[in-house]
Amino acid sequence: MATAPLRGFITPDLLLEYLTKRIPKYLDDTDQGKLIYPACKRTLSDGGGDVAAVWDDTRLEAMRYVVAVPGREFGLLCEAARQLEMIDAYLFHRPHADTVIDFTGTATADFSTAIVAGLNWLTHCAQLAGVDPTRQSGTIRHFRKLVTLAQQWWLTEGAGDRCAQLLSGEEQPPLMLYLVWSEYTRLAKTVAEAAIFGASVNRSTKLVVLPADLIPRFEAARDPGDLSGI
């Protein structure tokens, strides 16, 4: 039985715990032929072919690179005191176009490589699913802008205290883990839309029978978990 996607606010530690358990199970299921891989090749008639599952699984496929980084120094992604170290390393890191990567043993460099590989994977899936090319371009450049804004946030006085306050209020500070998770979520949504609904959401309603509220709920959803129950 498929594991439901996360819903609502989740702390960095719980998100990492979820990913380190969920991703190996998902990859085992694809290796055993229980699910079509990559998820963007599924149709509505396939197992895991509903739009929420394709969205969630495409995001997991991108996140697998980050989870695979050796050494488990996940504090670089989710501890306030280490954000500038990780952000500076990412901005210094040279982008690449690979989805098959090697690790060096230097955690900051390896996480940077893994993050870009995940972005490249999502671009690859977008191409397979037929996402409009104008929505595929500039993925790495856009994420770099987000990281640069986060760098400015962390450089301001009291950033660590503000981070703690946001977390206690169940809001997301610009931790690298949240930046990656949110961006992968956004990009995976466009992949799922094209894979399951086709190039045009409006046109797809003429081709398949879907729950009446699915398309408006999908358009409004910020996460696959928002689509549970349909």
C-alpha positions as CSV (number, residue, x, y, z in Angstrom):
1,M,0.0,0.0,0.0
2,A,1.4,3.4,-1.0
3,T,2.4,5.7,1.8
4,A,0.4,9.0,1.9
5,P,2.3,12.2,1.2
6,L,3.1,14.5,4.0
7,R,0.5,17.2,4.9
8,G,0.9,20.6,6.6
9,F,3.9,21.9,8.5
10,I,6.6,19.4,9.3
11,T,9.8,20.1,11.2
12,P,13.1,19.6,9.4
13,D,14.1,16.6,11.6
14,L,10.8,14.8,10.9
15,L,11.0,15.6,7.2
16,L,14.5,14.1,7.0
17,E,13.3,11.0,8.9
18,Y,10.4,10.6,6.6
19,L,12.6,10.9,3.5
20,T,15.3,8.5,4.7
21,K,12.6,5.9,5.2
22,R,10.2,6.6,2.4
23,I,12.7,7.0,-0.5
24,P,14.4,3.5,-0.2
25,K,11.0,1.9,0.1
26,Y,9.8,3.7,-3.1
27,L,12.9,2.8,-5.0
28,D,12.5,-0.9,-3.9
29,D,8.9,-0.8,-5.2
30,T,10.1,0.5,-8.6
31,D,12.9,-2.0,-8.8
32,Q,10.4,-4.8,-8.1
33,G,8.1,-3.5,-10.8
34,K,5.3,-2.6,-8.5
35,L,5.3,1.0,-9.9
36,I,6.3,2.4,-13.3
37,Y,9.5,4.4,-13.0
38,P,9.9,7.3,-13.5
39,A,6.5,8.3,-12.2
40,C,6.1,10.8,-15.1
41,K,5.6,7.8,-17.5
42,R,2.5,6.6,-15.7
43,T,-1.1,7.0,-17.0
44,L,-4.4,7.2,-15.0
45,S,-4.9,3.4,-15.6
46,D,-1.5,2.5,-14.0
47,G,-0.9,1.8,-10.3
48,G,0.2,5.0,-8.7
49,G,-1.2,6.9,-11.8
50,D,-3.3,9.4,-10.0
51,V,-2.0,13.0,-10.2
52,A,-1.2,13.2,-6.4
53,A,0.9,10.0,-6.6
54,V,2.8,11.1,-9.7
55,W,3.4,14.5,-8.1
56,D,4.6,13.0,-4.8
57,D,6.7,10.3,-6.4
58,T,8.4,12.6,-8.9
59,R,9.4,14.8,-5.9
60,L,10.8,11.7,-4.1
61,E,12.8,10.8,-7.2
62,A,14.5,14.2,-7.1
63,M,15.1,14.1,-3.4
64,R,16.8,10.8,-3.5
65,Y,20.1,12.5,-4.5
66,V,20.1,14.5,-1.3
67,V,19.3,11.5,0.9
68,A,22.1,9.5,-0.8
69,V,24.9,12.0,0.2
70,P,27.3,10.0,2.4
71,G,28.2,11.0,5.9
72,R,24.6,12.0,6.9
73,E,25.7,15.6,7.7
74,F,22.1,16.8,7.4
75,G,22.7,19.6,9.8
76,L,24.1,21.5,6.8
77,L,20.5,21.5,5.4
78,C,18.5,22.1,8.6
79,E,20.6,23.6,11.4
80,A,20.4,27.4,11.7
81,A,24.1,27.7,12.6
82,R,25.3,25.9,9.5
83,Q,23.1,27.6,6.8
84,L,25.6,30.2,5.7
85,E,28.3,27.5,5.4
86,M,26.0,25.4,3.1
87,I,24.6,28.4,1.2
88,D,28.1,29.8,0.5
89,A,29.2,26.4,-0.7
90,Y,26.1,26.0,-3.0
91,L,26.6,29.5,-4.6
92,F,30.3,28.7,-5.1
93,H,29.5,25.3,-6.6
94,R,29.7,25.0,-10.4
95,P,26.3,23.9,-11.9
96,H,26.3,20.7,-13.9
97,A,23.8,18.9,-16.2
98,D,24.0,15.4,-14.8
99,T,21.5,13.0,-13.2
100,V,24.2,10.4,-12.5
101,I,26.7,11.8,-10.0
102,D,29.7,10.9,-8.0
103,F,30.4,12.1,-4.4
104,T,33.7,13.6,-3.3
105,G,33.4,13.1,0.5
106,T,33.2,16.8,1.2
107,A,29.6,17.2,2.5
108,T,29.0,20.8,1.3
109,A,30.1,20.0,-2.2
110,D,28.3,16.7,-2.3
111,F,25.0,18.3,-1.1
112,S,25.4,21.0,-3.7
113,T,26.0,18.4,-6.4
114,A,23.0,16.4,-5.2
115,I,20.7,19.4,-5.2
116,V,21.5,20.3,-8.7
117,A,21.1,16.7,-9.8
118,G,17.6,16.7,-8.4
119,L,16.8,19.9,-10.4
120,N,18.2,18.2,-13.5
121,W,16.1,15.2,-12.8
122,L,13.0,17.3,-12.7
123,T,13.9,19.0,-15.9
124,H,14.4,15.5,-17.5
125,C,11.0,14.4,-16.2
126,A,9.4,17.6,-17.5
127,Q,10.8,16.8,-21.0
128,L,9.5,13.3,-20.8
129,A,6.0,14.5,-19.7
130,G,5.8,17.1,-22.3
131,V,5.8,20.2,-20.1
132,D,5.9,23.4,-22.1
133,P,9.6,24.2,-22.7
134,T,9.0,27.8,-21.5
135,R,8.1,26.3,-18.1
136,Q,11.3,24.1,-18.1
137,S,13.9,26.7,-18.7
138,G,16.0,28.5,-16.1
139,T,15.4,25.9,-13.3
140,I,18.9,26.1,-11.8
141,R,19.1,29.9,-12.2
142,H,15.7,30.3,-10.5
143,F,16.8,28.2,-7.5
144,R,20.1,30.1,-7.3
145,K,18.1,33.3,-6.9
146,L,16.1,31.7,-4.0
147,V,19.4,30.6,-2.3
148,T,20.8,34.1,-2.7
149,L,17.8,35.6,-1.0
150,A,18.2,33.1,1.8
151,Q,21.8,34.1,2.2
152,Q,20.7,37.7,2.7
153,W,18.2,36.6,5.3
154,W,20.8,34.6,7.2
155,L,23.3,37.5,7.1
156,T,20.9,39.8,9.0
157,E,21.3,40.2,12.8
158,G,19.2,37.8,14.8
159,A,18.5,35.4,12.0
160,G,19.0,32.4,14.3
161,D,16.4,33.6,16.8
162,R,14.0,34.4,14.0
163,C,14.5,30.9,12.6
164,A,13.6,29.4,16.0
165,Q,10.5,31.7,16.3
166,L,9.2,30.7,12.8
167,L,9.7,27.0,13.6
168,S,7.8,27.3,16.9
169,G,5.0,29.1,15.0
170,E,4.9,26.2,12.5
171,E,6.3,28.4,9.7
172,Q,9.2,27.6,7.4
173,P,12.4,29.7,7.7
174,P,14.7,29.6,4.7
175,L,16.6,26.5,5.7
176,M,18.3,24.8,2.7
177,L,16.2,21.7,3.3
178,Y,13.0,23.7,3.0
179,L,14.2,25.6,0.0
180,V,15.0,22.3,-1.8
181,W,11.8,20.6,-0.7
182,S,9.6,23.5,-1.7
183,E,11.2,24.0,-5.1
184,Y,11.1,20.3,-5.9
185,T,7.5,20.3,-4.9
186,R,6.7,23.2,-7.3
187,L,8.6,21.6,-10.2
188,A,7.2,18.2,-9.7
189,K,3.6,19.6,-9.8
190,T,4.2,20.8,-13.4
191,V,5.4,17.3,-14.3
192,A,2.4,15.6,-12.8
193,E,0.0,18.0,-14.5
194,A,1.5,17.3,-18.0
195,A,1.9,13.6,-17.4
196,I,-1.7,12.9,-16.2
197,F,-3.8,15.8,-17.6
198,G,-1.9,16.4,-20.8
199,A,-0.4,19.6,-22.1
200,S,-3.7,21.5,-21.4
201,V,-5.6,20.9,-18.2
202,N,-8.8,22.3,-19.8
203,R,-8.5,20.0,-22.8
204,S,-8.0,16.9,-20.6
205,T,-11.5,17.2,-19.2
206,K,-12.8,16.2,-22.6
207,L,-10.6,13.1,-22.7
208,V,-11.0,11.4,-19.4
209,V,-13.6,11.1,-16.7
210,L,-12.2,12.8,-13.5
211,P,-13.8,13.8,-10.2
212,A,-15.6,17.0,-10.8
213,D,-13.5,19.0,-8.3
214,L,-10.1,17.4,-9.1
215,I,-8.7,20.0,-11.5
216,P,-9.6,23.1,-9.4
217,R,-8.3,21.3,-6.3
218,F,-5.1,20.4,-8.1
219,E,-4.6,24.0,-9.4
220,A,-5.0,25.3,-5.8
221,A,-2.9,22.6,-4.1
222,R,0.5,23.5,-2.8
223,D,1.4,19.9,-2.0
224,P,0.3,16.4,-3.1
225,G,-1.1,15.9,0.4
226,D,-3.7,18.6,-0.3
227,L,-5.3,16.1,-2.8
228,S,-5.9,13.3,-0.4
229,G,-9.3,11.8,-0.4
230,I,-10.0,12.2,-4.1
